[in-house]
């Protein structure tokens, strides 16, 4: 477990402030570059909010949870898969005796990190590489361990990360299977030999990210044009790849549709896209105690498990609350399991 060096004093959440923040973030999910930043409209966004616990911020619950840490505000990005992980964290904390307030589907990274830094949200599932590049876009870290080691040095005082999971939900560039076979392209490096126009599609933020058009030019010598598609690798992006509107699009690697056979995920031999392991971003003052609950989750959450959870959401339209409860029970991570 890694901690930033100067923890801040615990802050109480102003309910009106987080409500305004959440409303302001509606519909502004982080396009494409950062796994976990956009809403899947097929997944309910209030999973777990009907369990009757009191909202944080009024001070009445302080001391009710295990270890007298008070109410823990668990947030999520505006992305269905991230909400599932946040619900897993929330239910595990409740099972351990903590009082939890859910503030899910907050919005894109700039918005929810502001809430984290301000103490309005205490815990949120993150993706290691994109979190690192948010604070240090010149980082040379690439592997899971390198990224995890670099994060504590760049996080603001008062925030830290816990142990990362094997599970990754990374950005990846995808083309149609037909395009790959017709042109012999299975890697981003192969694009340098393609003499046609290359159009990349993704959320607007991808255009300025280190692995966007500038990264493709720097790492692979490939010049591309860019089309903004704001659904984080969702149906619009996949449709644009299939119909040739774009040559390739960014789809998260834990997306169940990547197993459909319609797409080829291009290899990234230069490791332009950093490792994107799932890990808890937490208030440093709470880290030591809640690590006892969350580290065992990270120890068993694999990419295959995450894909299976996403299948339940996308294909079976199960709620985040039900998905989380079943998974925790299956893993033996609940007190009654």
C-alpha positions, 0 to 999 in steps of 0.5 A: 500500500502506498500513501502520499506523505502529508495526509489532510484532515478529514473533511465533511461533505456538504450534500448540496455541494456534491449534488450540484457537482453531480448535476453539473457533470451529467452528460459530460462523461470523459470521452474516450481517452480515460477508461471509465469516464462515460455513461452507459445509458443501459445501466442504472446509475443509482445502484445501491442508493436505495439502502436507506443509509444517511447522506454524508455531510451532516455529521450525524453518522460520524463514528457509526462505521468501523474504526470511527472513520465516519461516512465514506463517500464512494464515487464513480466515473460516468461509466458503467464498468467503473460504477460496478467496481465502485459498488463492489467497494461500497458493499464490501465496506458496508459489510465490514461495518462502515457507513457509505454514501454513494455518489456515482456517475460523477463525470469526467476526470477533471470533475471527480478529481476536483471532488476528491481533492476537495474532500467531497469524495473519499474513494473512487476506482481509478485506472493507473496509467491514465491517472498518472498521465493526468498529473504527469503527462511526461512520465516514462513509466509504462508497466503496471509496477512502474506506473504504480511506483510513480503515482505516489510521487505525483498525487496531490497531498491528501490522496493516495492509492491502494494496491492495484488489481491485475484487472485492466480496462485500457484504451486500445485502438481497434479496426475491423477484422476485414481491414486488418486482413486486407491490409496485413495490419495487426499492430500500430507499427503496421500503420506506417506502411498503409498508404490510405487515409487513417481516421481515428475516432474517440472522445474529444479528449483523446485528440490531446492525450499522449496516446492520441494523434500526437502519440501515434506520430511520435511513437509510430510515425503515423499521421492521422486525422481525428473525429470526435465521437463522445460515447467512450468506445460505445455503440457509436464508435463501434458503428463508425468503425464497422461502416468505415466512417473512421479507420480505427477507434478507441475501445476499452479492453474489457468491453465484451464486444471485443470478443465478437470477432468484428474487431482486431485490437492493434498491438502496441509494441512501443507501449504508447498506452500505459498500463491501466490497472484498476486501483482505489484512489482514496483519501489518505486519512482513510487509506490504512483502515479501508485497505484492509477491506479493499486490498483483498478485492484487488487481489482477486479482480482480474481482467477476465473477471471484469469482462464477465462483470461487464457482460452481466451489465451490457448483455443481461442489463443487471444492476450494478448492485446485484452484480457486485453482491453476487461477485463478492459472495462468489469470491467469499469476500462478504462476512456471511459468505 
